[in-house]
Amino acid sequence: MADQHHNPFSGGLGKPIYTTTPLGALMPGEGAEFGRKAILGFYTFLLVAGVAIYWAWGVMYGTWYPFAEGNYGIYVIYVPLIAFGILGILLYRKKPASA
């Protein structure tokens, strides 16, 4: 034991605490279509929820201008919903087939 070099990145018993498996091997392959569709559905829900909240707020309060004094709360709610919905839809849409 005295001649064994101490590795600061080991668990103390000679076993490394880091993984030797590349992280790409842990990712789902091209056959993960259901997961992509589920995530795309979630982002679509965010977009629809943001538009629905803005529309319902406009109908309930009779104004479509969220920047008026006292209306900043709705802006904080619907803008992130719509922004993340659009961003997620753009990221998880079906990739064009390569030729």
N, C-alpha and C positions, 0 to 999 in steps of 0.2 A: 504494500500500500504506500510506502514511503517514496518509492520511485515513480509512482503514477502521477502524471501532471494534472493539476486541478484545473478543470474547465469552468469558468464562471458562468457559462451558459448551459450547464448541465444541472440536472436535478440532484446532484450529489452522489448518485450511484452509477455514474458513467453513462447514463442515458441522456441524450439531448432533449431539451424541453421544447425545441422548435420542431416543426414538421418538415420532413424531407419530401413530402408530396407536393408537386407544384399546385398552386391554387387554381389554375385552369382546369385541372382534372376534377376538382370538386364542383365545378359549374355544370348545370344541365346541358345536354347536347342539343342538337338541332331538333330533336323530337319533343321538346318541351312546349308544344303548341298550346296545350291547355293553360299552362301558367302564364304565357304571354297574353292569351285572350282574357284570363281572369284579371290580370293587372290592367289591361286596356279597358276592361269594363269598369274597374274602379276609377280610373282617371276620367272616363266618360261620365260616371256618376258625379265626380267632383265638378266637372264643367256644368252639367245639368243642374246640380244643386246650387251652384253659384248664381247661375242665371235665374233660377226659380226664386232664390232668396231675394235677389235684387228686384225682380218683378213683383213679388208679394209685398216687399217693403214699399215699393212705389205705389201700389194699389192701396195699401193700408194708410199711408200717410199723405197721399195725394201729391207727391212730388217725385220727380225723376232726377233731381240734382243732389247728389250725396255730399257735395262739398260745402253746402250751406252750414252755418254755425249750428252745432248740435247734431249734425248728421254724420259725423266722422266714424261713429261706431259701425255703421253698416258697411262703410268703405273698407274697414279693417277685416270684415268677415267675407264679403263677396269677392274682393280682388284676389286674395290668395287662392280661394277656391277655383276661380276662373283661370288664373295664371298657372297653377299646378295642373289643372285639368288639360289645358292646351298643351303645356310642356310634356306631360305624360303621354297624351295622344300622339304628339309628334315623335316621341321617342319609341313608343311601342306599336306603331302602326306596322302593317305588313311590309316587309322589305321587298323591293322590286326584284323579280327573278333575273338572275344574271344570264347572259346569253351564252 
